[in-house]
Amino acid sequence: MVSPLLTLVAQQIAAGFNGVLLPGTLRRTTPGTTVDSYGDPTSTTVTTYECQGIVDTYDKKYRVQAGIPDTDVKLLLIAGLVEVAPIIGDQVKFRDQWYRTVSVRLDPAHASYEMQASAIPDPS
Protein backbone atom coordinates (compact mmCIF):
# COMPACT_ATOMS: atom_id res chain seq x y z
CA MET A 1 0.00 0.00 0.00
CA VAL A 2 1.20 3.48 -0.89
CA SER A 3 1.41 5.91 2.00
CA PRO A 4 -0.81 9.00 2.00
CA LEU A 5 2.30 11.21 1.89
CA LEU A 6 3.57 9.51 -1.27
CA THR A 7 0.12 9.84 -2.82
CA LEU A 8 0.14 13.56 -2.05
CA VAL A 9 3.62 13.98 -3.54
CA ALA A 10 2.61 12.15 -6.72
CA GLN A 11 -0.56 14.27 -7.03
CA GLN A 12 1.40 17.50 -6.60
CA ILE A 13 3.96 16.46 -9.22
CA ALA A 14 1.19 15.54 -11.67
CA ALA A 15 -0.55 18.88 -11.07
CA GLY A 16 2.69 20.78 -11.57
CA PHE A 17 3.56 19.09 -14.85
CA ASN A 18 0.05 18.85 -16.33
CA GLY A 19 0.07 20.56 -19.74
CA VAL A 20 3.79 21.36 -19.60
CA LEU A 21 5.27 18.14 -21.02
CA LEU A 22 4.83 16.45 -24.38
CA PRO A 23 1.38 15.00 -24.99
CA GLY A 24 1.60 11.33 -25.93
CA THR A 25 -0.25 8.10 -26.44
CA LEU A 26 0.32 4.82 -24.63
CA ARG A 27 -0.93 1.84 -26.67
CA ARG A 28 -1.43 -1.61 -25.13
CA THR A 29 -2.19 -4.76 -27.11
CA THR A 30 -3.87 -7.53 -25.14
CA PRO A 31 -4.26 -11.04 -26.58
CA GLY A 32 -7.79 -12.43 -26.81
CA THR A 33 -9.03 -15.31 -24.69
CA THR A 34 -9.71 -17.68 -27.60
CA VAL A 35 -6.91 -19.61 -29.28
CA ASP A 36 -6.50 -21.41 -32.59
CA SER A 37 -5.38 -25.02 -33.07
CA TYR A 38 -1.74 -23.95 -32.50
CA GLY A 39 -2.52 -22.27 -29.19
CA ASP A 40 -2.08 -18.75 -30.57
CA PRO A 41 -4.61 -16.01 -29.69
CA THR A 42 -7.16 -15.53 -32.47
CA SER A 43 -7.90 -11.90 -31.63
CA THR A 44 -6.28 -9.01 -29.83
CA THR A 45 -7.59 -5.88 -28.19
CA VAL A 46 -5.81 -2.56 -28.61
CA THR A 47 -6.41 0.08 -25.96
CA THR A 48 -4.95 3.59 -26.04
CA TYR A 49 -4.42 6.02 -23.19
CA GLU A 50 -3.37 9.66 -23.19
CA CYS A 51 -0.16 10.43 -21.33
CA GLN A 52 2.34 13.22 -20.79
CA GLY A 53 6.09 12.95 -20.55
CA ILE A 54 9.45 13.49 -22.18
CA VAL A 55 11.87 11.66 -24.45
CA ASP A 56 15.44 11.73 -23.18
CA THR A 57 18.78 10.06 -23.86
CA TYR A 58 21.03 8.07 -21.57
CA ASP A 59 24.41 9.30 -20.45
CA LYS A 60 27.11 7.52 -22.48
CA LYS A 61 28.87 6.13 -19.39
CA TYR A 62 25.59 4.78 -17.98
CA ARG A 63 24.72 3.27 -21.38
CA VAL A 64 27.97 1.33 -21.45
CA GLN A 65 27.71 0.16 -17.83
CA ALA A 66 24.07 -0.91 -18.18
CA GLY A 67 24.43 -2.44 -21.66
CA ILE A 68 21.84 -0.13 -23.21
CA PRO A 69 22.00 0.04 -27.03
CA ASP A 70 22.84 3.46 -28.54
CA THR A 71 19.49 3.42 -30.35
CA ASP A 72 17.36 3.16 -27.19
CA VAL A 73 15.88 6.20 -25.48
CA LYS A 74 14.64 7.01 -21.98
CA LEU A 75 10.94 7.86 -21.74
CA LEU A 76 9.61 9.53 -18.62
CA LEU A 77 5.85 9.48 -17.98
CA ILE A 78 4.19 11.28 -15.09
CA ALA A 79 2.24 8.62 -13.17
CA GLY A 80 -0.68 10.88 -12.33
CA LEU A 81 -1.13 11.83 -16.00
CA VAL A 82 -1.62 8.33 -17.41
CA GLU A 83 -4.56 6.04 -16.55
CA VAL A 84 -2.59 2.78 -16.37
CA ALA A 85 0.83 1.73 -15.19
CA PRO A 86 3.04 1.06 -18.24
CA ILE A 87 4.34 -2.48 -18.72
CA ILE A 88 7.07 -4.01 -20.86
CA GLY A 89 5.86 -4.28 -24.45
CA ASP A 90 3.60 -1.23 -24.34
CA GLN A 91 3.98 1.20 -27.20
CA VAL A 92 4.31 4.93 -26.57
CA LYS A 93 4.11 7.75 -29.10
CA PHE A 94 5.63 11.22 -28.77
CA ARG A 95 6.00 13.66 -31.69
CA ASP A 96 5.00 11.20 -34.44
CA GLN A 97 7.53 8.56 -33.26
CA TRP A 98 6.46 5.25 -31.71
CA TYR A 99 8.55 3.38 -29.13
CA ARG A 100 8.24 -0.10 -27.59
CA THR A 101 9.08 -0.32 -23.89
CA VAL A 102 11.96 -2.61 -22.96
CA SER A 103 11.97 -1.92 -19.22
CA VAL A 104 9.76 0.02 -16.81
CA ARG A 105 10.66 1.44 -13.42
CA LEU A 106 8.45 3.40 -11.00
CA ASP A 107 10.34 6.03 -9.03
CA PRO A 108 10.35 5.80 -5.20
CA ALA A 109 7.79 8.63 -4.86
CA HIS A 110 5.40 6.81 -7.22
CA ALA A 111 5.26 10.00 -9.30
CA SER A 112 6.87 8.94 -12.59
CA TYR A 113 7.71 5.95 -14.75
CA GLU A 114 11.11 5.71 -16.38
CA MET A 115 11.16 3.40 -19.38
CA GLN A 116 13.90 2.19 -21.65
CA ALA A 117 12.40 2.06 -25.14
CA SER A 118 13.29 1.30 -28.75
CA ALA A 119 11.95 3.21 -31.75
CA ILE A 120 9.51 1.19 -33.87
CA PRO A 121 7.50 1.82 -37.04
CA ASP A 122 3.93 3.10 -36.68
CA PRO A 123 1.98 0.03 -35.41
CA SER A 124 -1.33 1.12 -37.01
Summary of the structure (lengths in Angstrom):
residues: 124
radius of gyration: 16.2
end to end distance: 37.1
largest distance: 51.2
contacts: 340
relative contact order: 0.22
helix: 19%
strand: 44%
